[in-house]
C-alpha cells in the first residue's frame, strides 16, 4: 500500500496557482489632443481615412541570467509581466497624403503565479505560455475600456498565440546556440 501511495506522489500533476493579478504602469498619449493644444489643423476631409494598428507584446519572466530560481520571489512563486504597446495612426489619402498619430498606449499587467511539481523545462513553458494567457483577457478588457473612456472607438485586441511565440523564441535561441557552438 505504501508503494502505491509513493507512486501517486511521484506522478502528481503540474499545478499553477494564480496568486495575484494587478494592472501596472499604463500610459495613453493622445496625439490628436497635443495637435489641438499646439494649434495644428487636424480636420482633414480630402480623402479616405485608414487606421493602422501596431501591437507588440513582451512577456517578462526570467532574470538577465535566465535563471528561473533567481526570479522566484519565494521558492516556486514567480512574477510575470505582460506588456502591450499599441500605436494607432491615421493615414489620409487624397491630394496631400499624410499620416498622423492618433494615440499610443502602453500597458503592463502583472501576475504572481505559484508553480508546483514542475521540472525546469516545463516552468519556462508555464511562465511564458500559460501565465500570459491568464493575463491577456484582463489587459484586453482594460484596453477596450480605456480607449472608449478616452473618446476613441472601442479597441478590442484579437487573441495572441503565446504558445507559437514561445516556440519561435526557442527555435531562435536554439539556432543562435547552434551557430555559436559551431563557431568554436
C-alpha positions in Angstrom: 0.0 0.0 0.0 2.8 2.4 0.8 4.4 1.7 -2.6 1.1 2.7 -4.3 0.9 6.0 -2.4 4.5 6.7 -3.2 3.7 6.2 -7.0 0.8 8.6 -6.7 3.0 11.3 -5.1 5.7 10.9 -7.8 3.0 11.2 -10.5 1.4 14.4 -9.2 0.3 16.7 -12.0 1.8 20.1 -12.6 -0.2 22.8 -11.0 -0.3 26.6 -11.4 -1.9 28.7 -8.7 -2.8 32.3 -9.6 -1.9 34.4 -6.6 -2.4 37.9 -7.8 -3.2 39.9 -11.0 -2.7 43.7 -11.0 -2.5 46.4 -13.6 0.9 48.0 -13.6 2.1 51.1 -15.4 -0.2 52.4 -18.1 0.2 55.4 -20.4 -2.2 56.8 -23.0 -0.7 59.6 -25.1 -3.4 61.3 -27.1 -1.5 62.9 -30.0 -4.6 64.4 -31.6 -5.1 66.4 -28.4 -1.5 67.5 -28.5 -2.1 68.8 -32.0 -5.2 70.8 -30.9 -3.3 72.3 -28.0 -0.4 73.2 -30.3 -2.8 74.8 -32.8 -2.3 72.4 -35.7 -5.1 71.8 -38.1 -6.3 68.2 -37.9 -9.7 68.5 -39.6 -8.9 66.8 -42.9 -11.6 65.8 -45.3 -9.7 65.3 -48.5 -9.7 61.5 -48.9 -10.2 58.2 -47.2 -9.1 57.6 -43.6 -7.4 54.3 -42.7 -6.5 53.4 -39.2 -3.3 51.3 -38.7 -2.6 49.4 -35.5 0.8 48.2 -34.5 1.0 45.9 -31.4 4.0 44.4 -29.7 3.8 42.1 -26.8 6.6 41.3 -24.3 6.5 38.6 -21.7 9.0 39.1 -18.9 9.7 36.2 -16.5 13.3 35.5 -16.5 16.2 37.4 -14.9 19.0 38.6 -17.0 20.9 35.4 -16.3 17.8 33.4 -17.4 17.8 31.5 -14.1 14.3 30.7 -13.0 15.3 30.0 -9.5 16.7 33.5 -9.1 13.5 35.0 -10.5 11.4 33.3 -7.8 10.0 35.7 -5.3 9.7 32.9 -2.8 10.6 29.4 -3.8 8.1 28.3 -6.5 6.4 31.8 -6.8 7.1 33.8 -9.9 6.2 37.3 -11.2 5.1 37.6 -14.8 4.6 40.9 -16.7 2.7 41.1 -19.9 3.4 44.4 -21.7 1.5 45.6 -24.7 2.4 48.6 -26.7 -0.1 50.0 -29.2 0.5 52.8 -31.7 -2.5 54.0 -33.7 -2.2 56.4 -36.6 -4.5 57.7 -39.3 -3.5 57.7 -42.9 -5.1 60.4 -45.0 -5.1 59.9 -48.8 -6.0 62.3 -51.5 -4.2 65.3 -53.0 -1.9 65.7 -50.0 -1.4 62.3 -48.3 -0.3 62.3 -44.7 0.0 60.1 -41.7 -1.0 61.4 -38.3 -0.5 59.7 -34.9 -3.8 59.3 -33.1 -2.6 57.7 -29.8 0.0 55.5 -28.2 -0.9 53.1 -25.4 1.5 51.2 -23.2 0.2 48.9 -20.5 1.8 46.4 -18.1 -0.2 43.7 -16.4 1.5 41.8 -13.6 0.7 38.4 -12.2 2.1 36.2 -9.4 2.0 32.5 -10.0 2.9 29.6 -7.9 4.3 26.6 -9.8 4.0 23.2 -8.2 5.5 19.9 -9.4 7.3 21.4 -12.5 10.6 20.4 -13.8 12.9 23.3 -15.0 11.9 23.0 -18.7 8.2 23.0 -18.0 8.5 26.0 -15.7 9.6 28.2 -18.6 6.6 27.0 -20.7 4.2 27.7 -17.9 5.5 31.2 -17.3 5.7 32.2 -20.9 2.6 30.5 -22.3 0.1 29.8 -19.5 0.7 32.9 -17.5 0.3 35.4 -20.4 -2.8 33.5 -21.5 -4.2 34.1 -18.0 -3.3 37.8 -18.0 -4.4 38.6 -21.6 -8.2 38.8 -21.1 -7.7 41.3 -18.3 -5.4 43.5 -20.3 -7.6 43.2 -23.4 -10.7 44.4 -21.4 -8.6 47.2 -19.9 -7.5 48.4 -23.4 -11.2 48.3 -24.5 -12.3 50.3 -21.6 -9.5 52.9 -21.6 -9.9 53.6 -25.3 -13.6 54.2 -25.0 -13.2 56.4 -21.9 -10.6 58.4 -23.8 -13.1 59.1 -26.6 -11.9 56.7 -29.2 -13.8 53.9 -30.9 -13.6 50.7 -28.8 -10.4 48.8 -29.4 -10.6 45.1 -28.9 -7.4 43.1 -29.5 -7.5 39.7 -31.2 -6.3 36.7 -29.3 -2.5 36.3 -29.2 -1.0 32.8 -29.6 1.6 32.8 -26.8 2.5 29.1 -27.5 3.6 29.9 -31.0 5.5 33.0 -29.8 7.3 30.8 -27.2 8.1 28.1 -29.8 9.5 30.6 -32.2 11.6 32.2 -29.4 13.0 28.7 -28.5 13.8 27.9 -32.1 15.7 31.3 -32.5 17.6 30.6 -29.2 18.4 27.0 -30.4 19.6 28.4 -33.8 21.8 31.0 -32.1 23.2 28.4 -29.7 24.0 26.1 -32.6 25.8 28.8 -34.6 27.8 29.8 -31.5 28.8 26.3 -30.7 29.6 25.7 -34.4 32.0 28.6 -34.4 34.0 27.2 -31.5 
